[in-house]
Amino acid sequence: NFTKLRVLEFECAPMNGRYSSLFEFSLLQKLKITWGMKWDLELLSGLPLLEELHVYSGGVTGNINSLKALKDTLTMVSIEFSNNVNGDFPVHGDFMDLADF
């Protein structure tokens, strides 16, 4: 039971499917996923206190608008090496305008 988990990193985790339980850490503040894991941005709604998201993986899918659920907490987002994320990308540089996003 990891109810107090604040930082979580997946590196080269060859998982495929929906692992919604991996995105149900109510106190998680930092998430980093590097290669191998397939998941959808909608799952981030299970991380209400997430401040930093770093994704270096072609396995992420979904719509960038899913980040709106975290607009009050997110301060840093980096999504690289993914052609499977869609939506409008109106925020460049600083992430300070996420509230308007």
N, C-alpha and C positions, 0 to 999 in steps of 0.2 A: 504494500500500500504506500503510494508516494503522494499523499495528499498535500504535502508542503513543498513539493518540487518547484523550484524557481527557474532553473536553466535545464534545457534538454537539447542534446545534439545527436543527430543520426548521421553516421558517415558510412557510405557504401553499404547501406542496408538493403539487400535485394528482396524487398517485400513487394507484393503485388496484391491489390484488392483494397477494400475499405476497412481501415483499422481505426474506426471512430474512437475507440477507447484510448488511443494514443493522443487524442486531441481533447481530452476531458480533464485537464489539470487546471483547476480554477485559479490557482495562484501563480501559474507559469508566467514569467516575464520575458524570457529570451528563448527563441527557438531557432535552431540552425539545422538544415537538412542538406546534406551533401551527397548527391548521386544515389541512384538505385531505388528510391522509394517512390511509388506511384500514389498520389493523393490529390484531393480537390481542395481548392481554396475555401470552399464553403465550410470545411471542417474547422477553420480558425474561429468560428463563432463559439466553440467550446473552450476558448482561451480568453476569457473576458478581461484579464489584466495584462495581456501581451503588449510589451513595449518595443521589442526588437524581433524582426523576422528576417532571416537570412536563408535564401534558397539558392542553391547551386545545383540544379537538377533538371533534366528534361522530363521528369516524371510528374511535375505539378501541372494540374489542369484547372479549368474553371474560369470564372470571370473576375477581373481585377476589382469589380465593384463589390465583391465579397468582403473587401477590406473595410468597407463602410461600417460594418458591425463593430470594428475596433477603433473608430475614429477618435474616441476620447482617450485612448491609452497609447496607441502606436506613435513612436517617435522616430523609428528607423525601419526602413524596408529595403531589402535588396533581393531581387529575383533575377537570376542570370541563367543562361543556357536553357531556356524554356520557350518553345514556340507554341506551346499548348495553352497559354494563358491568353484570354481574349478580353475585349472591352476597350474603352477609351482610357488612354494614359495621359491625363491632363497635368499630372504633377511631375515636375522635373527638378533636379537639384535637391534643395531642402524639402523636407516632408512637412513643413509647417502649414501648408494649405490643405491638409487632409480633411479638416473639418468642412471645407467647401467642396470636397471631392465627392 
